[in-house]
């Protein structure tokens, strides 16, 4: 009779077996390769790399495959692996002006130096299921890839040569749209602190408050995309923050430099594909320094525009206290946002409720019974008192 | 315990898990955790923030306890894991298997044989002894959390030794229900200074923490906190003079071993709601049964 909690070991082994079978799916259908996941489900891989805080396409693709497409589970696999890796230093700040831009748009200007580049976007697709994808098709012949310049919008009186000239004028760097507002003195400037300290690292140090913007941004970069999206949305609907404009979104490859102390000069250790979003928000200048614009910043591994934009909105919302704005929504509450943004923490704690809790439940059961006994006793006593009074 | 040299040697000897250090965590991480533990022992009941790592089990599955166990474990330790008092619940099995895989340590289900006992929601019925370490898995380390959601605020309250809100809560319970309506995770005062969450133990187990000869370590992985009760430390369950603390009592005995002094689980055995009451501590129950049989 007392078998309910026995046999755990065997049950676990069997569950793992069943899981492996489910992951494999119908055996007659060829197995999905990690290369296929990395190449054809690349946005899933990008999301897993971002929230997993580990830039490794192959491992992220492996995680997606192993997790049967459950992206939060895949993020978890990657995080757990990442935790075992040594950290040997901190790269120099990624210089996103030097990005090899694949997509770059601004919503604040009709045209910008360097041009607007649509890149591979879903934005103007009609969301109609494409039946032709149901069939396996021949691979496109080499050389049929769509050139980047084709998607470039022809700005007013612009041509490619002019864009190239502008790029040349900027020494091959694609200038930030917000830098034009900076030049005009219209942007709230963020001073680099003395000695430019190395940013904190949440994967090594626990969160403490006030967190500071660098740690906040790291938290947001690792944060669950859905959570940030909802928070960003809430800030747009009146639960805090001001109306943002998308100053610029850019995505592309950026070199990462590292400065080994023993060398004394930086070396490029690799490149990462990033999506960056900078929003522009009006600020009334309640600090006495006059009206100007402030910036919200979002950065994400891979192609991850929804995440980068949400992050920028939430970053700006979280600056409310610093800028002396009234706190009106959860998106502006640092503790609320930073403590609940991590989907590995959240998923674990929510789902731990399915672990046995019968000892605590037993304690509650006894307590509720005792409270009811007390309550019934009191009621009975009251009832007797009344009848006695009537009898008297 | 706390013997890095032993753990290094064991990593090679035991083989552990290929590609991973002895007891999974790398030695630098273990050092971070041990420092937090030392601080926690030095300031009983104080929650020490630490750089908790993502473990290969989910948060909520005991990652805090697992990290503490990994940090203190040596090759000669004997490891016991219980969940709800039982060695056989699935997660206890899983954690025990994990350490036997990554550290190659000996495991046991016998409370008396274990040098490290990792637990969720119970303290063994068999009294603990000197030299043993109990590692508690903690979901919410902050005893004031339900009264004040902000961490910045609760840390300040602890620093100022300001526990008025807790006493008001207990008073309101009495005013509303006639008694303190907390049956588990019942707050305690450690060493006369810090109010501490005992983790979600039934309050039945609270008295076992007071002046306990074993070292008690608490790990909260997701919340990134470690706290401790050193051996022979005063642990007092909060109460009032006229409403003293008391523990759960059953008017039944365990239906397997006949114990009348243990925490009982209630198991529903048929459609008509027949209840079976048995010890929650399976090792205690089995040991009593074995002793009876041998007579």
HADDOCK unambig.tbl for C-alpha pairs under 7 A between the chains (distance, minus, plus):
assign (segid A and resid 5 and name CA) (segid B and resid 88 and name CA) 5.95 0.50 0.50
assign (segid A and resid 5 and name CA) (segid B and resid 89 and name CA) 5.39 0.50 0.50
assign (segid A and resid 6 and name CA) (segid B and resid 88 and name CA) 5.55 0.50 0.50
assign (segid A and resid 6 and name CA) (segid B and resid 89 and name CA) 6.96 0.50 0.50
assign (segid A and resid 8 and name CA) (segid B and resid 88 and name CA) 5.94 0.50 0.50
assign (segid A and resid 8 and name CA) (segid B and resid 89 and name CA) 5.99 0.50 0.50
assign (segid A and resid 8 and name CA) (segid B and resid 90 and name CA) 4.73 0.50 0.50
assign (segid A and resid 8 and name CA) (segid B and resid 93 and name CA) 6.53 0.50 0.50
assign (segid A and resid 9 and name CA) (segid B and resid 90 and name CA) 6.90 0.50 0.50
assign (segid A and resid 9 and name CA) (segid B and resid 93 and name CA) 6.16 0.50 0.50
assign (segid A and resid 79 and name CA) (segid B and resid 54 and name CA) 6.22 0.50 0.50
assign (segid A and resid 80 and name CA) (segid B and resid 54 and name CA) 5.01 0.50 0.50
assign (segid A and resid 80 and name CA) (segid B and resid 55 and name CA) 5.35 0.50 0.50
assign (segid A and resid 80 and name CA) (segid B and resid 56 and name CA) 5.25 0.50 0.50
assign (segid A and resid 83 and name CA) (segid B and resid 53 and name CA) 5.94 0.50 0.50
assign (segid A and resid 83 and name CA) (segid B and resid 54 and name CA) 5.79 0.50 0.50
assign (segid A and resid 84 and name CA) (segid B and resid 25 and name CA) 6.95 0.50 0.50
assign (segid A and resid 84 and name CA) (segid B and resid 26 and name CA) 6.95 0.50 0.50
assign (segid A and resid 203 and name CA) (segid B and resid 53 and name CA) 6.85 0.50 0.50
assign (segid A and resid 204 and name CA) (segid B and resid 51 and name CA) 4.81 0.50 0.50
assign (segid A and resid 205 and name CA) (segid B and resid 50 and name CA) 6.56 0.50 0.50
assign (segid A and resid 205 and name CA) (segid B and resid 51 and name CA) 4.38 0.50 0.50
assign (segid A and resid 206 and name CA) (segid B and resid 49 and name CA) 6.25 0.50 0.50
assign (segid A and resid 206 and name CA) (segid B and resid 50 and name CA) 5.84 0.50 0.50
assign (segid A and resid 206 and name CA) (segid B and resid 51 and name CA) 5.13 0.50 0.50
assign (segid A and resid 206 and name CA) (segid B and resid 224 and name CA) 6.09 0.50 0.50
assign (segid A and resid 209 and name CA) (segid B and resid 152 and name CA) 6.29 0.50 0.50
assign (segid A and resid 335 and name CA) (segid B and resid 150 and name CA) 6.98 0.50 0.50
assign (segid A and resid 345 and name CA) (segid B and resid 59 and name CA) 5.71 0.50 0.50
assign (segid A and resid 345 and name CA) (segid B and resid 222 and name CA) 5.97 0.50 0.50
assign (segid A and resid 348 and name CA) (segid B and resid 58 and name CA) 4.98 0.50 0.50
assign (segid A and resid 348 and name CA) (segid B and resid 59 and name CA) 4.38 0.50 0.50
assign (segid A and resid 348 and name CA) (segid B and resid 60 and name CA) 5.22 0.50 0.50
assign (segid A and resid 349 and name CA) (segid B and resid 59 and name CA) 5.89 0.50 0.50
assign (segid A and resid 349 and name CA) (segid B and resid 60 and name CA) 4.75 0.50 0.50
assign (segid A and resid 352 and name CA) (segid B and resid 60 and name CA) 4.98 0.50 0.50
assign (segid A and resid 352 and name CA) (segid B and resid 61 and name CA) 6.23 0.50 0.50
assign (segid A and resid 358 and name CA) (segid B and resid 84 and name CA) 6.96 0.50 0.50
assign (segid A and resid 359 and name CA) (segid B and resid 84 and name CA) 5.63 0.50 0.50
assign (segid A and resid 359 and name CA) (segid B and resid 121 and name CA) 6.96 0.50 0.50
assign (segid A and resid 359 and name CA) (segid B and resid 202 and name CA) 6.93 0.50 0.50
assign (segid A and resid 359 and name CA) (segid B and resid 265 and name CA) 6.66 0.50 0.50
assign (segid A and resid 360 and name CA) (segid B and resid 184 and name CA) 6.07 0.50 0.50
assign (segid A and resid 360 and name CA) (segid B and resid 200 and name CA) 6.99 0.50 0.50
assign (segid A and resid 360 and name CA) (segid B and resid 202 and name CA) 5.84 0.50 0.50
assign (segid A and resid 362 and name CA) (segid B and resid 265 and name CA) 6.55 0.50 0.50
assign (segid A and resid 362 and name CA) (segid B and resid 266 and name CA) 6.93 0.50 0.50
assign (segid A and resid 363 and name CA) (segid B and resid 183 and name CA) 5.36 0.50 0.50
assign (segid A and resid 363 and name CA) (segid B and resid 184 and name CA) 6.50 0.50 0.50
assign (segid A and resid 363 and name CA) (segid B and resid 202 and name CA) 6.05 0.50 0.50
assign (segid A and resid 364 and name CA) (segid B and resid 183 and name CA) 5.84 0.50 0.50
assign (segid A and resid 367 and name CA) (segid B and resid 183 and name CA) 6.43 0.50 0.50
assign (segid A and resid 371 and name CA) (segid B and resid 177 and name CA) 6.79 0.50 0.50
